[in-house]
Amino acid sequence: MIRAVIFDWAGTTIDYGNQAPAIALRKTFNQFGIEVNLTDFSCDGTDPLIQIKRLMATEKCQKEWYIAHPDLSLETGVAQLNRWFNRNILEILPQIAKVKSGMPALISYFRTQGIRFATTTHYTREMLTQILPLASEQGFDPVINVTADEFKDVAYSGVEMIKQAMTKLRIRNTESVIKVGDTPRDIFEGKAAGVVTIGMVEGSSLIGLSQSEFSALPFARRNSLKNQATAELERAGADYVVENAKDLMRLIKELDTEKAIS
């Protein structure tokens, strides 16, 4: 029987397409006189500092940096960009923290079934504090939330976050716990922790488009992107892949029925 579900945040439960980091990165680079587009950044959960270093290693960005800041080294630039990104993301998150469709109904179902739920995230605690009240107003109100900055010195922080969430949920049996995420990293973390892993495709970081951008695409292109994301989650080892929260609810019902019969 499924006793608990541990969710990822960005791209899974809120922020369709995980747009906030890319928007914050673009704003930050533009503040320093470097012109970049949203497409220059990955929305797949890659650490923003890694993305900053990658772009600052390109000839274009280095040229624009030295034109705008001739007396500052690239290393100084990376540090300043990262510092301002951390400020900008705190402003942008509340603007984009919209709970994805179907999540409130899913949480209501959990409550009727006695299924506990929690979250793990690579957001910092400060970031999470910004969005928790906004998500709660929209019907997604997890009480147990574990952040990566609680495990800064741990090599596999994602695994430890899941274990910590299970401890707080007071559940030991990993087979009764589901980890839901939208990236291969979420799946890897869940597999390493020994829980059931479910990838979510709609609005995922792997597609990386806002809801309006995705909806504007031709039907065939939307299907192609969803198929690509599904394949990537399956390659990561996901036990199941669902399209959205509605499908997740249906799958959990099926899993409970199968376990009851067995």
C-alpha positions in Angstrom: 0.0 0.0 0.0 1.2 3.5 -0.9 1.7 5.4 2.4 3.6 8.5 1.3 4.6 10.6 -1.7 7.6 12.8 -1.8 7.5 15.5 -4.4 10.1 17.6 -6.2 9.1 21.3 -6.5 10.1 23.2 -9.7 8.6 21.6 -12.9 6.8 19.0 -10.9 4.4 20.8 -8.5 4.9 24.4 -9.4 6.5 26.6 -12.1 5.4 25.0 -15.3 8.6 24.3 -17.3 10.9 25.4 -14.4 11.2 28.9 -15.9 12.3 30.8 -12.8 16.0 30.0 -12.8 16.4 30.8 -16.5 14.5 34.1 -16.1 16.7 35.0 -13.1 19.9 34.1 -15.0 18.9 36.2 -18.0 18.1 39.2 -15.9 21.4 38.8 -14.0 23.6 38.6 -17.2 21.7 41.5 -18.7 22.3 43.6 -15.5 26.1 43.1 -16.2 25.8 44.1 -19.8 25.8 40.6 -21.3 23.0 39.9 -23.7 21.6 36.4 -23.4 18.3 34.7 -24.2 16.2 32.2 -22.2 17.3 29.5 -24.7 20.9 30.0 -23.5 20.0 28.4 -20.2 19.0 24.9 -19.4 15.8 24.3 -17.4 16.6 20.7 -16.5 17.7 21.5 -13.0 21.4 22.1 -13.8 23.1 24.1 -11.0 22.9 27.9 -11.9 26.5 28.4 -11.0 27.5 25.7 -13.5 25.4 27.5 -16.2 27.1 30.8 -15.3 30.5 29.3 -15.7 29.6 27.6 -18.9 28.4 30.8 -20.5 31.3 32.8 -19.2 33.6 30.4 -20.9 32.2 31.3 -24.3 34.0 33.9 -26.5 30.9 36.0 -26.8 30.3 36.4 -23.1 33.9 37.0 -22.4 34.1 39.8 -25.0 31.0 41.5 -23.7 32.2 41.1 -20.1 35.5 42.8 -20.8 33.8 45.6 -22.8 31.5 46.4 -19.9 34.0 45.6 -17.1 37.5 46.0 -18.4 39.1 46.0 -14.9 37.4 42.9 -13.6 38.5 39.3 -14.1 36.3 36.6 -15.4 36.6 34.9 -12.0 35.3 38.0 -10.3 32.5 38.1 -12.9 31.4 34.6 -12.2 31.3 35.3 -8.4 29.3 38.5 -8.9 26.9 37.0 -11.4 26.2 34.1 -9.0 25.7 36.5 -6.1 23.2 38.6 -8.1 21.4 35.5 -9.4 20.7 34.5 -5.8 19.1 37.9 -5.2 17.1 37.9 -8.4 15.7 34.4 -8.0 14.2 35.5 -4.7 12.3 38.2 -6.5 11.2 36.1 -9.4 10.1 32.9 -7.6 7.0 34.5 -6.1 6.0 35.9 -9.5 6.1 32.4 -11.1 5.1 30.1 -8.2 1.9 28.9 -9.8 0.8 25.4 -8.7 0.4 23.0 -11.7 -3.0 21.9 -12.7 -4.4 18.9 -10.9 -2.2 19.2 -7.8 -4.9 20.5 -5.4 -7.2 17.7 -6.4 -4.4 15.2 -5.9 -3.7 16.5 -2.4 -7.3 16.3 -1.5 -7.3 12.6 -2.6 -4.3 11.9 -0.5 -6.1 13.3 2.6 -9.1 11.1 2.0 -6.9 8.0 1.7 -4.5 8.8 4.5 -1.5 9.2 2.2 1.1 11.4 3.7 3.2 13.8 1.5 6.3 15.8 1.7 8.8 17.6 -0.6 12.5 17.6 -1.3 14.1 20.3 -3.2 17.4 21.9 -4.4 15.8 25.3 -3.7 17.5 26.9 -0.6 15.4 27.3 2.5 15.2 31.0 1.8 13.8 30.3 -1.6 11.3 27.8 -0.3 10.1 30.3 2.3 9.2 32.6 -0.5 6.9 30.1 -2.2 5.4 28.0 0.5 2.6 30.5 1.5 1.8 31.1 -2.2 1.6 27.4 -2.9 -0.5 26.8 0.2 -3.1 29.4 -1.0 -3.4 27.4 -4.2 -4.0 24.1 -2.5 -0.6 22.6 -2.3 0.5 22.8 1.4 3.2 20.3 2.4 4.2 20.6 6.0 7.4 18.5 5.6 9.9 20.1 3.3 13.5 19.1 3.1 16.1 21.4 1.3 19.5 20.6 -0.1 21.2 23.3 2.0 20.5 21.0 5.1 23.1 18.6 3.5 25.7 21.0 2.0 28.6 18.7 2.9 26.9 15.5 1.8 27.9 14.0 -1.6 24.5 12.6 -2.4 22.3 15.2 -0.8 19.2 14.1 -2.9 19.3 10.7 -1.4 19.7 12.0 2.1 16.8 14.4 1.6 14.5 11.5 0.8 15.6 9.6 3.8 15.1 12.7 6.0 11.6 13.2 4.6 10.8 9.5 5.3 12.1 9.9 8.9 9.9 13.0 9.4 6.9 11.1 7.8 7.7 8.2 10.2 7.8 5.7 7.5 10.5 3.0 7.1 9.3 0.8 4.3 10.7 2.2 1.1 8.3 0.1 -1.0 5.4 2.1 0.3 7.0 5.5 -0.7 6.9 7.2 -4.0 9.3 9.9 -5.2 7.8 12.1 -7.9 10.0 14.3 -10.1 10.4 15.8 -13.5 14.2 15.2 -14.2 16.6 12.3 -14.3 18.2 13.6 -11.2 14.9 13.1 -9.3 14.8 9.6 -10.6 18.4 8.8 -9.7 17.9 10.1 -6.2 14.7 8.0 -5.7 16.3 4.9 -7.1 19.3 5.3 -4.8 17.0 5.8 -1.8 15.2 2.6 -2.7 11.7 4.1 -3.2 9.3 3.8 -6.1 10.1 6.5 -8.7 7.6 8.3 -11.0 8.6 10.8 -13.6 6.1 13.6 -14.6 6.2 14.9 -18.1 3.7 17.7 -18.5 5.3 21.1 -17.6 8.6 19.3 -16.8 12.0 20.9 -16.7 13.1 18.6 -19.5 10.7 20.3 -21.9 11.5 23.7 -20.4 8.7 25.7 -21.9 6.1 27.9 -20.1 2.5 26.7 -20.3 1.6 29.3 -22.9 4.7 28.5 -25.0 3.9 24.8 -24.9 0.2 25.2 -25.7 1.1 27.4 -28.8 3.1 24.5 -30.4 1.5 22.3 -33.1 0.0 19.1 -31.7 2.7 16.9 -33.3 5.5 19.0 -31.8 3.9 18.8 -28.3 3.7 15.1 -28.6 7.3 14.8 -29.8 8.6 16.8 -26.8 6.6 14.8 -24.4 7.8 11.5 -25.9 11.4 12.8 -25.7 11.0 13.7 -22.0 9.3 10.3 -21.3 12.2 8.5 -22.9 14.8 10.4 -20.9 13.0 9.7 -17.6 12.7 6.0 -18.6 16.4 5.9 -19.4 17.1 7.3 -15.9 15.3 4.2 -14.5 11.9 5.6 -13.6 9.6 2.8 -12.5 6.7 4.7 -14.0 6.2 7.8 -16.1 2.9 9.8 -16.0 1.8 12.9 -17.9 0.3 14.9 -15.1 -1.1 15.0 -11.6 -4.4 13.5 -12.8 -2.6 10.5 -14.2 -0.5 10.2 -11.1 -3.7 9.9 -9.0 -4.9 7.1 -11.4 -1.6 5.3 -11.1 -1.5 5.4 -7.3 -5.1 3.9 -7.2 -3.9 1.1 -9.6 -0.8 0.4 -7.5 -2.9 0.2 -4.3 -5.3 -2.2 -6.0 -2.5 -4.4 -7.2 -0.9 -4.5 -3.8 -4.2 -5.3 -2.1 -4.8 -8.2 -4.5 -1.3 -9.6 -4.1 
